[in-house]
Amino acid sequence: VRGINLGDLRKMPIPVPSTAEQEEFSSQVRQINILKRKQQSALGAFDDLFASLQSRAFRGEL
């Protein structure tokens, strides 16, 4: 990129979170993924129930 000097970039400090912060972040990501899978599973179950309800309603079984 015009105006950016590679030498200056090499000197630039890169902040790195502590190991404890990295582990906490990783733990939170795992928990979010667990919740996400549960929500996706529940959504699939609701879709199945709704399809069943629709089917029964259109057949006049309700």
Backbone as JSON Lines, residues from 0, in Angstrom:
{"i":0,"aa":"V","n":[0.85,-1.17,0.0],"ca":[0.0,0.0,0.0],"c":[0.9,1.23,0.0]}
{"i":1,"aa":"R","n":[0.56,2.17,-0.83],"ca":[1.35,3.39,-0.95],"c":[1.42,4.12,0.39]}
{"i":2,"aa":"G","n":[2.61,4.49,0.79],"ca":[2.82,5.26,2.01],"c":[3.11,4.42,3.24]}
{"i":3,"aa":"I","n":[3.03,3.1,3.12],"ca":[3.33,2.23,4.27],"c":[4.71,1.63,4.05]}
{"i":4,"aa":"N","n":[5.56,1.82,5.03],"ca":[6.93,1.34,4.95],"c":[7.01,-0.02,5.66]}
{"i":5,"aa":"L","n":[7.52,-1.04,4.97],"ca":[7.63,-2.39,5.54],"c":[8.5,-2.4,6.79]}
{"i":6,"aa":"G","n":[9.54,-1.61,6.81],"ca":[10.41,-1.52,7.99],"c":[9.65,-1.0,9.2]}
{"i":7,"aa":"D","n":[8.79,-0.01,8.99],"ca":[7.97,0.51,10.09],"c":[6.99,-0.54,10.59]}
{"i":8,"aa":"L","n":[6.43,-1.3,9.66],"ca":[5.5,-2.36,10.07],"c":[6.2,-3.41,10.93]}
{"i":9,"aa":"R","n":[7.41,-3.75,10.59],"ca":[8.16,-4.76,11.36],"c":[8.45,-4.29,12.78]}
{"i":10,"aa":"K","n":[8.59,-2.99,12.96],"ca":[8.87,-2.43,14.28],"c":[7.61,-2.27,15.14]}
{"i":11,"aa":"M","n":[6.46,-2.31,14.5],"ca":[5.21,-2.05,15.2],"c":[4.89,-3.18,16.18]}
{"i":12,"aa":"P","n":[4.63,-2.84,17.44],"ca":[4.29,-3.88,18.41],"c":[2.9,-4.45,18.12]}
{"i":13,"aa":"I","n":[2.77,-5.74,18.32],"ca":[1.49,-6.4,18.12],"c":[0.98,-6.86,19.49]}
{"i":14,"aa":"P","n":[-0.14,-6.3,19.93],"ca":[-0.65,-6.69,21.25],"c":[-1.14,-8.15,21.23]}
{"i":15,"aa":"V","n":[-0.75,-8.9,22.24],"ca":[-1.17,-10.3,22.37],"c":[-1.81,-10.46,23.74]}
{"i":16,"aa":"P","n":[-3.05,-10.96,23.78],"ca":[-3.7,-11.15,25.08],"c":[-2.96,-12.2,25.91]}
{"i":17,"aa":"S","n":[-3.1,-12.1,27.2],"ca":[-2.45,-13.06,28.09],"c":[-3.05,-14.45,27.85]}
{"i":18,"aa":"T","n":[-2.34,-15.46,28.33],"ca":[-2.82,-16.84,28.18],"c":[-4.18,-17.0,28.86]}
{"i":19,"aa":"A","n":[-4.35,-16.4,30.0],"ca":[-5.63,-16.49,30.72],"c":[-6.76,-15.88,29.9]}
{"i":20,"aa":"E","n":[-6.49,-14.74,29.27],"ca":[-7.51,-14.1,28.43],"c":[-7.83,-14.95,27.2]}
{"i":21,"aa":"Q","n":[-6.79,-15.56,26.63],"ca":[-7.02,-16.42,25.47],"c":[-7.86,-17.64,25.86]}
{"i":22,"aa":"E","n":[-7.58,-18.22,27.03],"ca":[-8.34,-19.37,27.49],"c":[-9.78,-18.99,27.79]}
{"i":23,"aa":"E","n":[-10.0,-17.82,28.39],"ca":[-11.35,-17.35,28.66],"c":[-12.13,-17.14,27.36]}
{"i":24,"aa":"F","n":[-11.49,-16.54,26.38],"ca":[-12.12,-16.34,25.08],"c":[-12.48,-17.68,24.46]}
{"i":25,"aa":"S","n":[-11.55,-18.62,24.51],"ca":[-11.79,-19.95,23.95],"c":[-12.95,-20.63,24.64]}
{"i":26,"aa":"S","n":[-13.03,-20.5,25.95],"ca":[-14.13,-21.08,26.72],"c":[-15.47,-20.47,26.31]}
{"i":27,"aa":"Q","n":[-15.49,-19.17,26.14],"ca":[-16.73,-18.5,25.73],"c":[-17.15,-18.93,24.34]}
{"i":28,"aa":"V","n":[-16.2,-19.09,23.44],"ca":[-16.52,-19.53,22.08],"c":[-17.12,-20.94,22.13]}
{"i":29,"aa":"R","n":[-16.54,-21.83,22.96],"ca":[-17.08,-23.18,23.1],"c":[-18.52,-23.14,23.62]}
{"i":30,"aa":"Q","n":[-18.77,-22.31,24.62],"ca":[-20.12,-22.21,25.18],"c":[-21.1,-21.67,24.14]}
{"i":31,"aa":"I","n":[-20.68,-20.7,23.36],"ca":[-21.54,-20.15,22.31],"c":[-21.85,-21.22,21.28]}
{"i":32,"aa":"N","n":[-20.87,-22.02,20.91],"ca":[-21.09,-23.08,19.93],"c":[-22.04,-24.15,20.47]}
{"i":33,"aa":"I","n":[-21.95,-24.46,21.76],"ca":[-22.88,-25.41,22.37],"c":[-24.3,-24.85,22.31]}
{"i":34,"aa":"L","n":[-24.47,-23.6,22.69],"ca":[-25.79,-22.97,22.63],"c":[-26.33,-22.91,21.21]}
{"i":35,"aa":"K","n":[-25.44,-22.62,20.28],"ca":[-25.84,-22.54,18.87],"c":[-26.37,-23.89,18.38]}
{"i":36,"aa":"R","n":[-25.66,-24.97,18.73],"ca":[-26.11,-26.31,18.33],"c":[-27.46,-26.64,18.96]}
{"i":37,"aa":"K","n":[-27.64,-26.28,20.23],"ca":[-28.92,-26.53,20.9],"c":[-30.05,-25.75,20.22]}
{"i":38,"aa":"Q","n":[-29.79,-24.5,19.87],"ca":[-30.8,-23.69,19.21],"c":[-31.15,-24.26,17.83]}
{"i":39,"aa":"Q","n":[-30.15,-24.71,17.1],"ca":[-30.4,-25.3,15.78],"c":[-31.22,-26.57,15.9]}
{"i":40,"aa":"S","n":[-30.93,-27.37,16.91],"ca":[-31.68,-28.6,17.14],"c":[-33.13,-28.28,17.5]}
{"i":41,"aa":"A","n":[-33.32,-27.31,18.38],"ca":[-34.67,-26.91,18.78],"c":[-35.44,-26.36,17.59]}
{"i":42,"aa":"L","n":[-34.79,-25.58,16.76],"ca":[-35.44,-25.03,15.57],"c":[-35.89,-26.15,14.63]}
{"i":43,"aa":"G","n":[-35.05,-27.16,14.47],"ca":[-35.42,-28.3,13.64],"c":[-36.63,-29.03,14.2]}
{"i":44,"aa":"A","n":[-36.67,-29.19,15.52],"ca":[-37.82,-29.85,16.16],"c":[-39.08,-29.01,15.97]}
{"i":45,"aa":"F","n":[-38.99,-27.7,16.14],"ca":[-40.15,-26.83,15.94],"c":[-40.63,-26.89,14.49]}
{"i":46,"aa":"D","n":[-39.71,-26.92,13.56],"ca":[-40.1,-27.03,12.15],"c":[-40.86,-28.32,11.89]}
{"i":47,"aa":"D","n":[-40.38,-29.42,12.47],"ca":[-41.06,-30.71,12.31],"c":[-42.46,-30.67,12.92]}
{"i":48,"aa":"L","n":[-42.57,-30.1,14.12],"ca":[-43.87,-30.01,14.77],"c":[-44.83,-29.13,13.97]}
{"i":49,"aa":"F","n":[-44.34,-28.03,13.45],"ca":[-45.19,-27.13,12.67],"c":[-45.66,-27.81,11.39]}
{"i":50,"aa":"A","n":[-44.76,-28.52,10.74],"ca":[-45.15,-29.24,9.51],"c":[-46.21,-30.29,9.82]}
{"i":51,"aa":"S","n":[-46.07,-30.98,10.94],"ca":[-47.06,-31.97,11.34],"c":[-48.41,-31.31,11.63]}
{"i":52,"aa":"L","n":[-48.37,-30.2,12.34],"ca":[-49.6,-29.47,12.65],"c":[-50.29,-28.98,11.39]}
{"i":53,"aa":"Q","n":[-49.51,-28.44,10.45],"ca":[-50.07,-27.98,9.18],"c":[-50.73,-29.13,8.44]}
{"i":54,"aa":"S","n":[-50.04,-30.24,8.37],"ca":[-50.55,-31.41,7.66],"c":[-51.89,-31.86,8.26]}
{"i":55,"aa":"R","n":[-51.92,-31.95,9.57],"ca":[-53.15,-32.37,10.23],"c":[-54.27,-31.36,10.03]}
{"i":56,"aa":"A","n":[-53.93,-30.09,10.05],"ca":[-54.94,-29.04,9.88],"c":[-55.55,-29.1,8.48]}
{"i":57,"aa":"F","n":[-54.7,-29.29,7.46],"ca":[-55.21,-29.33,6.08],"c":[-55.97,-30.61,5.76]}
{"i":58,"aa":"R","n":[-55.72,-31.66,6.55],"ca":[-56.48,-32.9,6.37],"c":[-57.76,-32.87,7.19]}
{"i":59,"aa":"G","n":[-57.95,-31.82,7.97],"ca":[-59.15,-31.7,8.78],"c":[-59.14,-32.55,10.03]}
{"i":60,"aa":"E","n":[-58.0,-32.9,10.51],"ca":[-57.89,-33.76,11.68],"c":[-57.86,-32.99,12.99]}
{"i":61,"aa":"L","n":[-57.91,-31.69,12.94],"ca":[-57.86,-30.92,14.18],"c":[-59.24,-30.5,14.62]}
